[in-house]
Structures are given as C-alpha cells and as structure tokens.
C-alpha cells in the first residue's frame, strides 16, 4: 500500500443539468444509462421543455423517481408543482432528488387521485419496492409492509390548486381518471398514453376529456404515445 486513498465516488448522476442521487435499485442498468444520456422519459421531457412556462402551476400525476418534478421546478423554474405518487416506497427517494437540486416548490403527495375521494386503501411494499403495488395477491411472500394510502377527489384538487399544466403518466389509469376532471382552466397537458392497456376506447376517452376542456392536440410537442394538448397554438 502506498498510503494513497481513492477519491470519493460521486454520489450523483448528472442529467439535463440535474443531480440524480445514485440508488442500488432505482438507478441501475438501462435506467442509469438513460439518465446519464439525457434519455430518461425523453419524450415527456422534450414536451415539457417546449411548452411549459415559468408562470405555470403544474399538476403531475405519477411522480415516479422525482425526475420530472425536478425538471419542472429546477430547470423550467415553474411557480409550483403538485405531484401525486401512490407508491410510498418511492417518496424518500423523490425527496432526496428534490433536496439534491435545492427544490422547495414541489408539494409531493403520497396519495391516489381518483374520480371521487374515498377511504384509505392498502398499498403493498415488496422487497423490490419497484414491484410494490395495490395488488396484495401477487408475490405475496415478497411483501414487507402494508401502507394505507389516501384517495383524493380530482374535482376538489383542481378547484383548490388551479393548475395551468397537467403532466400525466399513470400506467393506464388515465382512461378513467381524466374524463372525471374539468380541464377548462388548463393551458396545456402532456399525457403518456398506454394503449396496450386502455385500448382505442380509452385513448378516445382521453382525447375527448381534453377536447371537452377546450384543449386541442398539439402535434409539435407530441411523439408516439406521449401526446400534448394546448389551448392556443
């Protein structure tokens, strides 16, 4: 040994000007590569960079790992983000991403946004917490804890928060949730569709909900299953 010490490893991945804390489950393999190459959630990010403004209040449905809310708050510097994420196992990591980027204007809510408010429902945490879900019958031997998650009604949230932008990636629930909302006060919406789960009727329901709110498909910020709607082009 020559007495020298290895330099400390950088605890962050850098992506789109953001610090993304390394995590043994969340930032490995293809996800790690996508983050480093600025390809993580690229289509949604490109749409956000194109249409979101600093004056916007953003409602994010599906907080994920906190990447999008950090992009909105730290890079686009929006007025405020209200972010819904149902998986309680992700909440500490999301907060660590926000802290690494000095984000203080995200209201992170560990809750489900539903057509109507309802009683708390169980959410099952598994050893691989990426596999955590509301389904307790799958891989039940892997469940390590059960959390009770609040159900918020979409009408009350829209009335209280008055968002100007919607960013939505909720794994197929868009077909039932979005038609229940009044989107007439939105300036624009960015939605990842999941046609493999919701089918053509579900896709039509999403488009109809946006059209009912006075929004029109905006091709320039749409790509594949990520669709953008704007009130004015």
BADREN-429604 format. One record per residue (C-alpha): residue in one letter; x, y, z negated. Coordinates in nm, 4 decimals. Layout:
[rec A,[X,Y,Z]];
...
This chain:
[rec X,[0.0000,0.0000,0.0000]];
[rec X,[0.1380,0.3431,0.0876]];
[rec X,[-0.0872,0.5280,-0.1544]];
[rec X,[-0.2905,0.6961,0.1139]];
[rec X,[-0.6675,0.6918,0.0969]];
[rec X,[-0.9123,0.6513,0.3794]];
[rec X,[-1.1094,0.9694,0.4460]];
[rec X,[-1.4644,0.9534,0.3109]];
[rec X,[-1.7188,0.8357,0.5619]];
[rec X,[-1.9603,1.0932,0.6907]];
[rec X,[-2.2984,1.0151,0.5280]];
[rec X,[-2.4869,1.1649,0.8227]];
[rec X,[-2.5627,1.1007,1.1858]];
[rec X,[-2.5941,1.4180,1.3920]];
[rec X,[-2.8870,1.4561,1.6316]];
[rec X,[-3.0254,1.7646,1.8076]];
[rec X,[-2.8414,1.9815,1.5581]];
[rec X,[-2.9865,1.7956,1.2575]];
[rec X,[-2.8229,1.5867,0.9858]];
[rec X,[-2.9842,1.2428,0.9624]];
[rec X,[-2.8737,1.0535,0.6458]];
[rec X,[-2.7443,0.7046,0.7137]];
[rec X,[-2.9612,0.4269,0.5740]];
[rec X,[-2.8992,0.0492,0.5745]];
[rec X,[-3.2476,-0.0307,0.7094]];
[rec X,[-3.3573,0.2785,0.8978]];
[rec X,[-3.0534,0.3984,1.0925]];
[rec X,[-2.9054,0.0805,1.2344]];
[rec X,[-2.8857,-0.0865,1.5757]];
[rec X,[-3.0804,0.0753,1.8554]];
[rec X,[-3.2281,0.3381,1.6245]];
[rec X,[-2.8789,0.4525,1.5269]];
[rec X,[-2.7752,0.4692,1.8915]];
[rec X,[-3.0869,0.6615,1.9893]];
[rec X,[-3.0378,0.9121,1.7072]];
[rec X,[-2.6732,0.9744,1.7997]];
[rec X,[-2.7583,1.0121,2.1699]];
[rec X,[-3.0479,1.2533,2.1016]];
[rec X,[-3.2812,0.9904,2.2467]];
[rec X,[-3.4827,0.9154,1.9324]];
[rec X,[-3.8502,0.9966,2.0030]];
[rec X,[-3.7163,1.1819,2.3074]];
[rec X,[-4.0454,1.2326,2.4900]];
[rec X,[-4.2197,1.3803,2.1868]];
[rec X,[-3.9157,1.5943,2.1043]];
[rec X,[-3.8931,1.7285,2.4592]];
[rec X,[-4.2609,1.8244,2.4486]];
[rec X,[-4.2199,1.9949,2.1112]];
[rec X,[-3.9181,2.1894,2.2314]];
[rec X,[-4.1183,2.3068,2.5326]];
[rec X,[-4.4478,2.4170,2.3793]];
[rec X,[-4.4113,2.4782,2.0028]];
[rec X,[-4.3531,2.8343,1.8780]];
[rec X,[-4.2104,2.9742,1.5512]];
[rec X,[-4.5528,3.1171,1.4619]];
[rec X,[-4.7183,2.7738,1.4685]];
[rec X,[-4.8619,2.5748,1.1807]];
[rec X,[-4.8209,2.2075,1.2716]];
[rec X,[-5.0245,1.9079,1.1592]];
[rec X,[-4.8111,1.5948,1.2005]];
[rec X,[-4.9850,1.2585,1.1859]];
[rec X,[-4.7318,0.9803,1.1359]];
[rec X,[-4.4280,1.1227,0.9568]];
[rec X,[-4.2021,0.8264,1.0368]];
[rec X,[-3.8481,0.8865,0.9143]];
[rec X,[-3.8901,1.2635,0.8968]];
[rec X,[-3.7119,1.3305,1.2250]];
[rec X,[-3.9947,1.5216,1.3920]];
[rec X,[-4.0922,1.7307,1.0902]];
[rec X,[-3.7259,1.8282,1.0517]];
[rec X,[-3.7010,1.9222,1.4195]];
[rec X,[-4.0123,2.1359,1.3820]];
[rec X,[-3.9004,2.3039,1.0601]];
[rec X,[-3.5230,2.3361,1.1037]];
[rec X,[-3.4806,2.3711,1.4802]];
[rec X,[-3.8067,2.5201,1.6064]];
[rec X,[-3.8455,2.7060,1.2742]];
[rec X,[-4.2226,2.6859,1.2666]];
[rec X,[-4.4198,2.8603,0.9972]];
[rec X,[-4.5254,2.5387,0.8250]];
[rec X,[-4.5678,2.1629,0.8764]];
[rec X,[-4.8300,1.9442,0.7091]];
[rec X,[-4.7059,1.5875,0.7550]];
[rec X,[-4.9044,1.2700,0.6836]];
[rec X,[-4.7224,0.9388,0.6326]];
[rec X,[-4.9045,0.6359,0.4943]];
[rec X,[-4.6012,0.4208,0.4086]];
[rec X,[-4.4882,0.5149,0.0550]];
[rec X,[-4.1558,0.3351,0.1079]];
[rec X,[-4.0579,0.5973,0.3667]];
[rec X,[-4.1312,0.9041,0.1532]];
[rec X,[-3.7968,0.9199,-0.0370]];
[rec X,[-3.6010,0.8900,0.2873]];
[rec X,[-3.8093,1.1590,0.4590]];
[rec X,[-3.7402,1.3894,0.1653]];
[rec X,[-3.3670,1.3153,0.1964]];
[rec X,[-3.3754,1.4155,0.5641]];
[rec X,[-3.5518,1.7383,0.4737]];
[rec X,[-3.3038,1.8104,0.1946]];
[rec X,[-3.0027,1.7467,0.4210]];
[rec X,[-3.1355,2.0129,0.6584]];
[rec X,[-3.2500,2.2648,0.3936]];
[rec X,[-3.6126,2.2174,0.4963]];
[rec X,[-3.8569,2.3635,0.2452]];
[rec X,[-4.1685,2.4348,0.4537]];
[rec X,[-4.2964,2.0786,0.5066]];
[rec X,[-4.5945,1.9670,0.2988]];
[rec X,[-4.5334,1.5900,0.3006]];
[rec X,[-4.8399,1.3855,0.2070]];
[rec X,[-4.8305,1.0133,0.1346]];
[rec X,[-5.1900,0.9560,0.2407]];
[rec X,[-5.4115,0.8384,0.5238]];
[rec X,[-5.6012,1.0924,0.7297]];
[rec X,[-5.9397,0.9412,0.8105]];
[rec X,[-6.2666,1.0448,0.9781]];
[rec X,[-6.4096,1.0716,0.6251]];
[rec X,[-6.2475,1.0927,0.2810]];
[rec X,[-6.2667,0.7731,0.0812]];
[rec X,[-6.1371,0.5877,-0.2241]];
[rec X,[-5.7741,0.4882,-0.2539]];
[rec X,[-5.6715,0.1787,-0.0590]];
[rec X,[-5.3834,-0.0653,-0.1193]];
[rec X,[-5.0592,-0.0410,0.0771]];
[rec X,[-4.8220,-0.3375,0.0521]];
[rec X,[-4.4477,-0.2749,0.0200]];
[rec X,[-4.2221,-0.5522,0.1538]];
[rec X,[-3.8523,-0.6241,0.1061]];
[rec X,[-3.8007,-0.4957,0.4578]];
[rec X,[-4.0010,-0.1831,0.3990]];
[rec X,[-4.0313,-0.1186,0.7718]];
[rec X,[-4.2696,-0.4156,0.7612]];
[rec X,[-4.4796,-0.2586,0.4848]];
[rec X,[-4.8428,-0.2156,0.5806]];
[rec X,[-5.2045,-0.2148,0.4677]];
[rec X,[-5.2311,-0.5829,0.5592]];
[rec X,[-5.1615,-0.7916,0.2497]];
[rec X,[-5.2200,-1.1228,0.4262]];
[rec X,[-4.9099,-1.1102,0.6475]];
[rec X,[-4.5763,-1.2220,0.4962]];
[rec X,[-4.7326,-1.2050,0.1507]];
[rec X,[-4.4242,-1.3690,-0.0041]];
[rec X,[-4.2226,-1.0636,0.1048]];
[rec X,[-4.4432,-0.8161,-0.0815]];
[rec X,[-4.2549,-0.6498,-0.3673]];
[rec X,[-4.5093,-0.3880,-0.4763]];
[rec X,[-4.8554,-0.2546,-0.4040]];
[rec X,[-4.9286,0.1195,-0.3955]];
[rec X,[-5.2672,0.2903,-0.3908]];
[rec X,[-5.2911,0.5414,-0.1055]];
[rec X,[-5.5339,0.8319,-0.0849]];
[rec X,[-5.7703,0.8749,0.2097]];
[rec X,[-5.8194,1.2380,0.3154]];
[rec X,[-6.1012,1.3500,0.5433]];
[rec X,[-5.9905,1.5106,0.8675]];
[rec X,[-6.2602,1.7775,0.8645]];
[rec X,[-6.1568,1.9229,0.5294]];
[rec X,[-5.7870,1.9157,0.6201]];
[rec X,[-5.8412,2.1010,0.9485]];
[rec X,[-6.0604,2.3586,0.7771]];
[rec X,[-5.8107,2.4185,0.4969]];
[rec X,[-5.4814,2.4093,0.6883]];
[rec X,[-5.5909,2.5724,1.0159]];
[rec X,[-5.3149,2.4128,1.2285]];
[rec X,[-5.2333,2.5572,1.5693]];
[rec X,[-5.0445,2.2464,1.6853]];
[rec X,[-5.1080,1.8733,1.6462]];
[rec X,[-4.8264,1.6177,1.6749]];
[rec X,[-4.9679,1.2656,1.6531]];
[rec X,[-4.8123,0.9176,1.6577]];
[rec X,[-5.0322,0.6848,1.4519]];
[rec X,[-4.9913,0.3487,1.6243]];
[rec X,[-5.3348,0.3197,1.7835]];
[rec X,[-5.5477,0.4925,1.5203]];
[rec X,[-5.5665,0.7972,1.7496]];
[rec X,[-5.8670,0.6476,1.9293]];
[rec X,[-6.0870,0.6538,1.6183]];
[rec X,[-5.9387,0.9470,1.4238]];
[rec X,[-5.9049,1.2190,1.6869]];
[rec X,[-6.2691,1.2054,1.8061]];
[rec X,[-6.3726,1.2786,1.4459]];
[rec X,[-6.1919,1.6147,1.4368]];
[rec X,[-6.2846,1.9641,1.5527]];
[rec X,[-5.9807,2.0719,1.7570]];
[rec X,[-6.1246,2.4016,1.8790]];
[rec X,[-5.8666,2.6065,1.6858]];
[rec X,[-5.5608,2.4250,1.8206]];
[rec X,[-5.3279,2.5955,2.0661]];
[rec X,[-5.1747,2.2669,2.1804]];
[rec X,[-5.1447,1.8976,2.0944]];
[rec X,[-4.8753,1.6347,2.1557]];
[rec X,[-5.0052,1.2796,2.1230]];
[rec X,[-4.8378,0.9436,2.1745]];
[rec X,[-5.0983,0.7087,2.3158]];
[rec X,[-5.0937,0.3333,2.2514]];
[rec X,[-5.2991,0.1967,2.5436]];
[rec X,[-5.1777,-0.1557,2.4747]];
[rec X,[-5.3886,-0.1442,2.1572]];
[rec X,[-5.6660,0.1064,2.2268]];
[rec X,[-5.7330,0.0197,2.5916]];
[rec X,[-5.8819,0.2510,2.8539]];
[rec X,[-6.1823,0.3355,2.6356]];
[rec X,[-5.9515,0.4525,2.3572]];
[rec X,[-5.7472,0.6635,2.5968]];
[rec X,[-6.0652,0.8248,2.7286]];
[rec X,[-6.1771,0.8922,2.3705]];
[rec X,[-5.8551,1.0832,2.3003]];
[rec X,[-5.8813,1.2890,2.6202]];
[rec X,[-6.2497,1.3577,2.5521]];
[rec X,[-6.1700,1.4752,2.1979]];
[rec X,[-5.9103,1.7209,2.3266]];
[rec X,[-6.1352,1.8436,2.6066]];
[rec X,[-6.4189,1.8950,2.3577]];
[rec X,[-6.1843,2.1229,2.1631]];
[rec X,[-6.1148,2.3321,2.4728]];
[rec X,[-5.7716,2.1805,2.5452]];
[rec X,[-5.6580,2.0573,2.8877]];
[rec X,[-5.3943,1.8018,2.9855]];
[rec X,[-5.0613,1.9791,3.0442]];
[rec X,[-4.8518,1.7723,3.2823]];
[rec X,[-4.5270,1.9707,3.2499]];
[rec X,[-4.4804,1.8627,2.8860]];
[rec X,[-4.6238,1.5116,2.9261]];
[rec X,[-4.4297,1.1966,3.0057]];
[rec X,[-4.5583,0.8411,3.0135]];
[rec X,[-4.7608,0.7602,2.7032]];
[rec X,[-4.6754,1.0965,2.5428]];
[rec X,[-4.9409,1.3436,2.6534]];
[rec X,[-4.9609,1.7152,2.5905]];
[rec X,[-5.2741,1.9302,2.5877]];
[rec X,[-5.2801,2.3104,2.5901]];
[rec X,[-5.5486,2.5732,2.5635]];
[rec X,[-5.3744,2.8112,2.8041]];
[rec X,[-5.1082,2.7232,3.0599]];
